[in-house]
Amino acid sequence: MTNKNSDLNQLSQVLKLLGDKTRLTIAALLLKREMCVCELLEVFEMSQPSISQHLRKLKDAGMVKEARKGQWIYYSLNINNEFYPLIENVLTFVPDQTDKIEQIEKSNPTQRCGC
């Protein structure tokens, strides 16, 4: 019975994390492609530490993984997370993020930050 309670607690945590508009949008963007923090800065009106804090929460829950490329860290959704099918399903209800991806690609922040 504790296993079911543990699963319910984990599910609740995933849903709480996705209940935040910023984290939900980050997850939707990461569904499209991996990104570094400087790219996410282009679409959110918040500081780099704030974005990093959101990413850390998603990473701590196992929803996001990071890959180091040189001195830069790129984030992507963790498709091996047991709740990935749920996350993917929830993200189908998020408005299309193509405009934000285009905004990132147009401004090309990786040129400025060196990613």
Z-matrix of the N, CA and C atoms (Angstrom, degrees):
N
C 1 1.444
C 2 1.529 1 111.46
N 3 1.310 2 118.57 1 -34.11
C 4 1.459 3 119.83 2 178.23
C 5 1.521 4 111.23 3 -64.22
N 6 1.334 5 117.57 4 -29.58
C 7 1.461 6 120.04 5 177.69
C 8 1.523 7 110.40 6 -63.10
N 9 1.329 8 117.21 7 -42.35
C 10 1.466 9 120.62 8 177.56
C 11 1.519 10 110.92 9 -64.73
N 12 1.322 11 116.93 10 -39.55
C 13 1.463 12 120.39 11 177.32
C 14 1.520 13 110.76 12 -65.36
N 15 1.316 14 116.13 13 -39.99
C 16 1.463 15 120.91 14 177.75
C 17 1.522 16 110.21 15 -62.53
N 18 1.339 17 116.89 16 -45.30
C 19 1.462 18 120.97 17 178.34
C 20 1.521 19 110.93 18 -62.10
N 21 1.312 20 116.73 19 -40.82
C 22 1.463 21 121.18 20 179.40
C 23 1.523 22 110.48 21 -65.21
N 24 1.328 23 116.64 22 -39.69
C 25 1.474 24 120.41 23 177.09
C 26 1.525 25 111.00 24 -63.46
N 27 1.331 26 116.29 25 -42.52
C 28 1.469 27 120.14 26 179.32
C 29 1.530 28 110.59 27 -65.09
N 30 1.315 29 116.53 28 -44.58
C 31 1.467 30 121.09 29 178.09
C 32 1.523 31 110.50 30 -59.88
N 33 1.321 32 116.31 31 -44.27
C 34 1.454 33 121.25 32 178.54
C 35 1.532 34 110.60 33 -59.79
N 36 1.326 35 116.82 34 -41.52
C 37 1.466 36 121.66 35 179.78
C 38 1.533 37 110.82 36 -63.94
N 39 1.327 38 116.95 37 -43.59
C 40 1.465 39 121.20 38 178.45
C 41 1.526 40 109.86 39 -60.06
N 42 1.316 41 116.65 40 -46.86
C 43 1.461 42 120.39 41 -178.95
C 44 1.527 43 111.63 42 -66.10
N 45 1.339 44 117.51 43 -36.22
C 46 1.469 45 120.66 44 176.53
C 47 1.524 46 110.39 45 -63.36
N 48 1.321 47 116.04 46 -43.94
C 49 1.473 48 119.85 47 -179.51
C 50 1.524 49 110.77 48 -63.61
N 51 1.318 50 117.03 49 -40.53
C 52 1.461 51 120.65 50 179.30
C 53 1.522 52 112.12 51 -77.08
N 54 1.317 53 116.80 52 -10.67
C 55 1.461 54 121.58 53 177.47
C 56 1.512 55 113.35 54 -75.00
N 57 1.317 56 117.11 55 -10.08
C 58 1.459 57 122.00 56 177.30
C 59 1.534 58 108.11 57 -91.09
N 60 1.315 59 117.43 58 127.99
C 61 1.465 60 122.13 59 -175.76
C 62 1.534 61 112.02 60 -57.71
N 63 1.310 62 117.72 61 -42.03
C 64 1.468 63 120.48 62 -178.98
C 65 1.519 64 110.61 63 -65.16
N 66 1.335 65 117.31 64 -47.72
C 67 1.469 66 119.96 65 -179.29
C 68 1.528 67 111.16 66 -66.29
N 69 1.317 68 116.81 67 -36.04
C 70 1.458 69 120.61 68 177.69
C 71 1.533 70 110.15 69 -63.76
N 72 1.318 71 116.61 70 -42.14
C 73 1.463 72 121.01 71 178.62
C 74 1.528 73 110.63 72 -67.82
N 75 1.326 74 117.18 73 -41.81
C 76 1.467 75 120.38 74 176.71
C 77 1.525 76 109.95 75 -58.25
N 78 1.325 77 116.97 76 -46.56
C 79 1.467 78 120.87 77 179.58
C 80 1.526 79 110.56 78 -60.43
N 81 1.333 80 117.03 79 -41.56
C 82 1.471 81 120.44 80 179.27
C 83 1.525 82 111.20 81 -63.97
N 84 1.324 83 116.94 82 -39.20
C 85 1.462 84 120.56 83 177.30
C 86 1.529 85 110.86 84 -66.83
N 87 1.331 86 115.80 85 -41.74
C 88 1.462 87 119.64 86 -179.62
C 89 1.527 88 112.33 87 -69.98
N 90 1.314 89 116.54 88 -19.43
C 91 1.464 90 119.90 89 173.92
C 92 1.530 91 109.82 90 -66.99
N 93 1.334 92 116.38 91 -31.35
C 94 1.467 93 122.08 92 179.72
C 95 1.531 94 111.94 93 -76.40
N 96 1.351 95 115.88 94 -42.86
C 97 1.468 96 120.00 95 -179.78
C 98 1.525 97 110.27 96 -171.58
N 99 1.331 98 115.62 97 164.71
C 100 1.465 99 118.92 98 176.97
C 101 1.519 100 109.04 99 -72.92
N 102 1.343 101 115.01 100 154.51
C 103 1.455 102 120.51 101 -177.79
C 104 1.515 103 110.94 102 -147.38
N 105 1.324 104 114.57 103 156.04
C 106 1.461 105 120.04 104 171.38
C 107 1.531 106 107.56 105 -100.36
N 108 1.300 107 116.30 106 167.77
C 109 1.467 108 121.54 107 -176.85
C 110 1.526 109 111.15 108 -59.26
N 111 1.333 110 117.21 109 -39.86
C 112 1.473 111 118.61 110 -176.84
C 113 1.526 112 111.46 111 -63.46
N 114 1.332 113 117.83 112 -29.08
C 115 1.462 114 119.76 113 175.91
C 116 1.527 115 110.89 114 -70.27
N 117 1.323 116 116.31 115 -40.58
C 118 1.462 117 120.20 116 178.70
C 119 1.522 118 111.75 117 -66.12
N 120 1.323 119 117.05 118 -28.99
C 121 1.464 120 121.02 119 177.15
C 122 1.526 121 111.82 120 -60.19
N 123 1.323 122 116.89 121 -26.80
C 124 1.458 123 121.57 122 -178.20
C 125 1.526 124 112.84 123 -67.78
N 126 1.328 125 117.57 124 -24.88
C 127 1.473 126 119.90 125 -173.99
C 128 1.521 127 114.25 126 -112.74
N 129 1.309 128 117.02 127 -7.60
C 130 1.462 129 120.31 128 178.66
C 131 1.517 130 109.49 129 -117.96
N 132 1.303 131 116.31 130 138.04
C 133 1.460 132 120.78 131 177.32
C 134 1.520 133 108.84 132 -91.23
N 135 1.312 134 114.32 133 70.33
C 136 1.460 135 120.70 134 178.66
C 137 1.519 136 108.81 135 -152.95
N 138 1.302 137 115.20 136 169.40
C 139 1.458 138 120.62 137 -176.34
C 140 1.527 139 111.58 138 -78.17
N 141 1.304 140 114.90 139 161.73
C 142 1.469 141 121.31 140 176.83
C 143 1.524 142 111.18 141 -58.88
N 144 1.348 143 119.60 142 -43.19
C 145 1.465 144 118.71 143 177.60
C 146 1.530 145 113.17 144 -61.16
N 147 1.331 146 117.26 145 -34.83
C 148 1.469 147 120.03 146 178.53
C 149 1.524 148 111.09 147 -65.67
N 150 1.318 149 116.58 148 -45.26
C 151 1.465 150 120.30 149 177.96
C 152 1.521 151 110.08 150 -63.04
N 153 1.319 152 116.67 151 -43.41
C 154 1.465 153 120.54 152 178.79
C 155 1.521 154 111.47 153 -60.80
N 156 1.319 155 117.35 154 -36.61
C 157 1.465 156 121.76 155 178.04
C 158 1.532 157 110.65 156 -64.14
N 159 1.328 158 116.97 157 -43.37
C 160 1.464 159 120.54 158 177.04
C 161 1.528 160 110.49 159 -62.15
N 162 1.327 161 116.31 160 -43.75
C 163 1.464 162 120.32 161 179.32
C 164 1.528 163 111.15 162 -63.68
N 165 1.333 164 115.99 163 -38.89
C 166 1.467 165 119.62 164 179.50
C 167 1.524 166 110.83 165 -62.20
N 168 1.323 167 116.61 166 -42.03
C 169 1.467 168 119.92 167 178.92
C 170 1.523 169 111.09 168 -62.22
N 171 1.322 170 116.39 169 -42.48
C 172 1.467 171 120.26 170 178.22
C 173 1.523 172 110.80 171 -66.76
N 174 1.316 173 116.30 172 -38.13
C 175 1.468 174 120.41 173 179.55
C 176 1.527 175 110.59 174 -69.31
N 177 1.317 176 117.81 175 -43.16
C 178 1.468 177 121.41 176 179.67
C 179 1.525 178 111.74 177 -60.01
N 180 1.332 179 116.30 178 -30.58
C 181 1.471 180 121.10 179 178.52
C 182 1.530 181 111.30 180 -84.21
N 183 1.326 182 116.73 181 -2.82
C 184 1.458 183 120.40 182 179.38
C 185 1.515 184 113.86 183 80.03
N 186 1.313 185 117.14 184 10.20
C 187 1.459 186 121.06 185 -177.79
C 188 1.526 187 112.58 186 -83.41
N 189 1.315 188 115.51 187 -25.49
C 190 1.458 189 122.54 188 -178.57
C 191 1.521 190 107.77 189 -126.87
N 192 1.319 191 115.36 190 144.74
C 193 1.462 192 119.81 191 174.81
C 194 1.517 193 107.86 192 -120.86
N 195 1.318 194 114.44 193 161.90
C 196 1.455 195 119.23 194 179.46
C 197 1.513 196 109.81 195 -124.86
N 198 1.320 197 114.72 196 150.08
C 199 1.457 198 121.39 197 177.72
C 200 1.522 199 107.59 198 -133.18
N 201 1.294 200 115.65 199 127.15
C 202 1.455 201 120.63 200 179.79
C 203 1.521 202 108.75 201 -85.33
N 204 1.338 203 114.88 202 129.33
C 205 1.463 204 121.55 203 175.20
C 206 1.516 205 105.81 204 -126.23
N 207 1.319 206 115.33 205 99.51
C 208 1.457 207 119.73 206 -172.80
C 209 1.513 208 108.49 207 68.76
N 210 1.321 209 116.54 208 -127.54
C 211 1.470 210 119.37 209 179.49
C 212 1.530 211 111.90 210 -94.00
N 213 1.338 212 117.91 211 0.54
C 214 1.453 213 121.86 212 -176.62
C 215 1.514 214 111.68 213 -103.76
N 216 1.327 215 115.43 214 151.36
C 217 1.459 216 121.45 215 179.70
C 218 1.526 217 108.25 216 -114.67
N 219 1.320 218 114.91 217 128.74
C 220 1.461 219 122.01 218 176.82
C 221 1.519 220 108.98 219 -109.44
N 222 1.320 221 115.20 220 140.22
C 223 1.457 222 121.97 221 -176.87
C 224 1.522 223 110.13 222 -111.12
N 225 1.330 224 115.02 223 145.46
C 226 1.464 225 121.35 224 176.49
C 227 1.519 226 108.11 225 -149.63
N 228 1.333 227 115.50 226 161.68
C 229 1.462 228 119.26 227 175.45
C 230 1.517 229 109.07 228 -68.02
N 231 1.303 230 116.00 229 142.62
C 232 1.459 231 122.01 230 179.50
C 233 1.524 232 108.98 231 -88.39
N 234 1.321 233 116.42 232 99.13
C 235 1.472 234 120.17 233 -177.24
C 236 1.526 235 111.88 234 -69.84
N 237 1.331 236 117.12 235 -12.88
C 238 1.463 237 120.96 236 178.37
C 239 1.529 238 113.27 237 -88.75
N 240 1.322 239 116.55 238 -3.66
C 241 1.461 240 120.47 239 177.64
C 242 1.525 241 108.75 240 -66.81
N 243 1.326 242 116.81 241 136.49
C 244 1.470 243 120.48 242 -177.12
C 245 1.527 244 112.80 243 -60.02
N 246 1.338 245 116.90 244 -23.46
C 247 1.455 246 120.48 245 -179.72
C 248 1.529 247 112.60 246 -97.84
N 249 1.326 248 117.07 247 7.90
C 250 1.466 249 119.70 248 -179.11
C 251 1.533 250 112.65 249 -54.92
N 252 1.339 251 119.72 250 -44.06
C 253 1.478 252 118.08 251 178.38
C 254 1.534 253 112.14 252 -57.96
N 255 1.322 254 117.12 253 -38.56
C 256 1.465 255 120.46 254 177.07
C 257 1.524 256 110.44 255 -65.94
N 258 1.327 257 116.54 256 -46.35
C 259 1.465 258 121.74 257 -179.81
C 260 1.526 259 109.71 258 -58.55
N 261 1.315 260 115.71 259 -47.22
C 262 1.459 261 120.85 260 179.94
C 263 1.533 262 110.55 261 -60.68
N 264 1.322 263 116.29 262 -40.67
C 265 1.458 264 121.04 263 178.68
C 266 1.526 265 110.85 264 -64.87
N 267 1.327 266 117.11 265 -46.50
C 268 1.473 267 121.04 266 179.21
C 269 1.528 268 109.93 267 -58.82
N 270 1.333 269 116.56 268 -39.55
C 271 1.462 270 120.33 269 -176.92
C 272 1.527 271 112.99 270 -68.11
N 273 1.326 272 117.87 271 -16.13
C 274 1.467 273 119.42 272 176.19
C 275 1.534 274 110.76 273 -68.31
N 276 1.314 275 117.22 274 -18.42
C 277 1.461 276 121.96 275 179.74
C 278 1.537 277 112.40 276 -90.84
N 279 1.331 278 116.83 277 -6.31
C 280 1.465 279 121.38 278 179.84
C 281 1.529 280 108.31 279 -83.49
N 282 1.324 281 117.64 280 134.80
C 283 1.471 282 119.42 281 177.22
C 284 1.534 283 110.92 282 -54.04
N 285 1.319 284 115.10 283 150.02
C 286 1.459 285 121.41 284 -178.61
C 287 1.531 286 110.94 285 -54.63
N 288 1.313 287 116.03 286 137.89
C 289 1.460 288 121.48 287 -176.26
C 290 1.533 289 112.81 288 -105.05
N 291 1.329 290 116.79 289 13.55
C 292 1.463 291 120.64 290 -177.07
C 293 1.521 292 111.84 291 -57.24
N 294 1.332 293 117.86 292 -38.71
C 295 1.461 294 120.40 293 -179.75
C 296 1.528 295 111.35 294 -62.19
N 297 1.325 296 116.63 295 -37.54
C 298 1.468 297 119.88 296 178.63
C 299 1.536 298 110.94 297 -70.53
N 300 1.322 299 116.62 298 -38.65
C 301 1.469 300 120.51 299 176.96
C 302 1.529 301 109.10 300 -62.50
N 303 1.332 302 116.63 301 -43.92
C 304 1.472 303 120.52 302 178.52
C 305 1.523 304 111.12 303 -63.50
N 306 1.326 305 116.84 304 -38.50
C 307 1.466 306 121.23 305 177.91
C 308 1.529 307 109.76 306 -61.41
N 309 1.315 308 116.25 307 -43.34
C 310 1.468 309 120.78 308 179.08
C 311 1.524 310 109.92 309 -63.86
N 312 1.322 311 116.59 310 -47.62
C 313 1.458 312 120.07 311 -177.05
C 314 1.527 313 111.98 312 -66.31
N 315 1.331 314 116.95 313 -35.29
C 316 1.464 315 120.83 314 179.09
C 317 1.523 316 111.56 315 -67.44
N 318 1.319 317 117.15 316 -43.60
C 319 1.471 318 120.22 317 -178.21
C 320 1.526 319 112.17 318 -79.53
N 321 1.337 320 116.46 319 -20.10
C 322 1.466 321 122.80 320 176.43
C 323 1.544 322 113.12 321 46.75
N 324 1.326 323 116.71 322 60.64
C 325 1.474 324 119.98 323 -177.18
C 326 1.525 325 113.23 324 -64.49
N 327 1.312 326 117.64 325 -20.78
C 328 1.472 327 119.28 326 -179.03
C 329 1.527 328 111.03 327 -66.30
N 330 1.329 329 118.01 328 -24.15
C 331 1.464 330 121.08 329 175.02
C 332 1.527 331 110.48 330 -66.09
N 333 1.344 332 115.73 331 -38.83
C 334 1.466 333 120.61 332 -177.85
C 335 1.519 334 112.57 333 -77.02
N 336 1.325 335 115.83 334 -40.70
C 337 1.476 336 117.66 335 -174.71
C 338 1.520 337 111.82 336 -91.13
N 339 1.326 338 117.27 337 -12.59
C 340 1.463 339 119.68 338 176.52
C 341 1.510 340 115.15 339 86.55
N 342 1.327 341 117.92 340 13.86
C 343 1.468 342 120.69 341 178.08
C 344 1.514 343 110.76 342 -66.73
